[in-house]
Amino acid sequence: GSSGEIVSGAELFRMEPALSRDVLAALYTPEESHIYAPDFIRALEQACRISGVLIKEELGSIRLVEWDRHIAVSAADGTAFYGDRLVASTGAWAQELSEQLGLPIPVYPIRGQICAYRTETQPPVKHMVFFNQGYLVAKANGTMVCGASEDVAGYDTSVTERGIERLRNWNNKVLPFLEGQLPFHSWAGLRPATQDGYPLIGPVEGAERVLMAAGHYRNGILLSPVTAKLIADFIENRCVPSEVREMFSPSRFANAWI
């Protein structure tokens, strides 16, 4: 649904002067957007607190105790919580509910390593630049975020020299002014990948008080508003199209259970 056009030659370098002259062409999609995730999360937290949401932090692992007549969960320190519904949005850890619910939840962690440069004194980069090895996005705070490597490392979120060096090698080829510059910050996160590439959104069959909102892989932040709307629609019994229910059903892997 996003518009796009191929740009090349003089028009391409007029739009993005900092690009390497080895770049032959690009697909320009003006409807694409980006946000600064840390600020988004802080704003979301503030909005929740203003709305009366009670936020409990650093509870460690959470165990689902009861989900039939009502919801009861227990934190690692013994604190108990009760409610009518449980929305499990635990990202790469979503599969921890598999054994308790007797249902396959194939969500797996894929490590992504990212780095950031300071670019206040560098040529401006006006667009998000995607290429086959990653992306470069200039933020309003004078930094440029570059990501992201992908590797299977379990739940290890350490940053590796090899992962960041691979990003740097490609960055230099796409934006030559980055040659010789070192990132001032690097970090790693776990992307929750599903078996078929689609997220799990909605109630769990046979345990309808439990709703899943997980498995968005690279797009959890960007898809959080529409995911929240869908979850609210499920909880408040509003109409959710059947094709949406089927495509994102948390129970769609049940036939593969061994």
N, C-alpha and C positions, 0 to 999 in steps of 0.2 A: 503493500500500500504506500510505500515511500517513493516519491518522484526521484528521478536521477537522470544525469546526462554525462556523456563522455566529453572530457576536456583534454586538450593536448597543446603542445607547442607554446606559442607566445601567450595564449589565453591562460594556460595552466600556470605559467610562471608569473603572470600578472596577478592571479588569484593567490598564489602561494610562492613568493619570491625566494624563500629560504630552501626550497626543495633542490635536491641534487639535479643537475642537468642530464643525468643518466636516466631520469624518470621519463618514460615515453608518453604516458597518458594516465588519467585518473577518472574514477567515477565520482561525480559531484552529486551529493544527496543533501540538499539544503534543509530538509526537514529533520535531519539527525541532530540530536542535542546531547549535552553532557552536564553533569552536576559535580560539585565537590562533595564527595561522600561524607567526610567527617562533619561538615557543616550541616548537611542534610540530616544526619543521625542526631546531632545535637538539637536541631529544630524539632525533629520528630519527638524526641524525649520530652522537650519542653511542652510541646502541644499535648502530649499524653498526660503529663502532670497537671497542666491547667484544666484538662478535661476530667480530672479526678482519678486517673489511673494510678494504682499503687504498684510501684516498681521495686522488686526485691533483687538485689545484685549479689554476685559471688556466692551463690548457693551450692555450687558444685553440681554433681549429678542429680537428676530428678527421676524418681521412680513412680510409675503409674500404679496405683494401688487398687482403685475401683473405677470402673467405667460403664457399668451396666445401669444401675438405678440413679447414680449421680457420679460426679468426678471427684476423685481424691488422689492427690499426689503427695509424695513425701520427698523432702530434700535430704541431702547427705547428712546435715546436722540434726535431722529428726523433725524439722519444722513441717507441719502438715498444711495443705491448702485444699479447699473444697470449692466446688462450683457446679454449674449445669453443663458447661462445655469446656473442652480442652482443645486449644489450637496449638498444634505442635509445629513450631517453626524453628527447628533446631539445626537447620543446615546440614552439614556433612555428618552430623551425629543422628540424623533422623532414623537410621536403621536400628537404633537401640530399642525402638518400640516393636521390632519384628517378633521377638520371642514372646513378649508379653501379650501381644494381640494375636499371635499365631498366624501371622500374615507376612509374606515377603515384602520388604521395603528396600529395594535395591538402590540405595543412595550411597555413593562412594566418594571419598575425598580425593581431589586432584589438586596438588599444590601449584599455586601460581606465584611466581616471584616478580616483583615490581620495583622500579627505581624512579627517582625524581631528581631533576636538575634545577639549579637556579638559573633563570633566564632573563632577569631584569635588564641586563646590559646587552642582550643578544638580539639578533634580528627577530621581529615579531613573527610568530606562527599563528595564522588567523583561523585555521580550521583544524578539526580532528583529522589526523593523518593515519589511516589504516594501511597496512601492507601485509604480505603473506606471513611475516614473522612476528607481527605485533601491532602496536599502535603508539602514537605520540599525541598527547593532548595538553595544550597550554592552559593553565588555570589563571584565574583573575588575581591570585596572590603572588604572581611572579615566578611560579614554578611550572615545570613541565613534567607530567607523569608519563612514564613509559612502561608498558607491559605487553604481554606478560608471558613468561615461560610457563610450560606445563610439564609436570612429571608426576609419576605415582610414587608417593613417599609416605603413605599411610597418613597419620595425623601429625607428622613432623612439619612444623612451620619455620624451621631454621632457613636462613638465607645462605645460598652456596655461591662461591666465587664463579663457578662454571655457569650457573644460571644467569647471573647479572652480566657476566662477560659476553654471553651470547646476545643479550639485549643491546649492550654497548656496541658490539660489532655491527649490528644492523642499523642502529641509530645513526652511526657515522655515515653510512652509505645513503641514508634517506635525507638527513639534515647534516650536511658537511660541517656546519659551524660547531657541532658537538664533538668533533674530532679532538681528542686530548682532554676533554672535560670529564671530570669524575662526578658521579651522582653524589649529592649531599645526604641522601636518605635512600634506604632500600628496605623492603619488607616482604613478607610472604603471607598468603592466606590460603584457605582450603575451599575450593569450589565444590559444591555438592552436585555431583554428576549422577544422573539416573541411567538406567539400562537402555532406554529408548530415546533419551535426549529431551523428554518433556517433563515438566515439574509435576509434583503431586499436590493437587489442590482440591479440597472438599472432604466430605465425611468418609470414614472408613466403614466399609460394608461389614455388618455384624457388630459394629461398635460405633454407632452413629453419633454418640456424644463426643467422639474424638474426631477432630478435623485436622488434616495435614495441610501445611503451606510450606513446602520444602522442595529441594531438588531443582533450583533455578539455574544451576551451574554458574555462568558468567554474568547473569542478568538479574540477580536478586534485588539489588538496589533499584534498578531501572523499572523492574516489574512489580515493585512493592505496592504502588497505588492500585493497580488493577487487581492484584492478588488480594489486597485488603477488601476491595469492593466485592469480589467474588465470595470471599469467606463470609462477609456480612450478609450477602444475599442468601447463602446457605443457612446461616444461623437464624435469619429472620424469615425463612421460608418464602423468599421471593423467587421469581422465575429465573432459573438458570438453564440456558439452552442445552438440549440433550447431547449435542455434539461436544460441548464444553465438558459436561459431566463425564462423558466416555473418554475423551482424549486425556484428561488430567486426573482421572479416577485413581485414588491411592490404592485401590484393590485390583487394578488391571493386571497385576503380575501373579494373581492367586493361582492360576493354572500352572505356573512354573514352579510352585512350591514343592520341594523335595524333602 
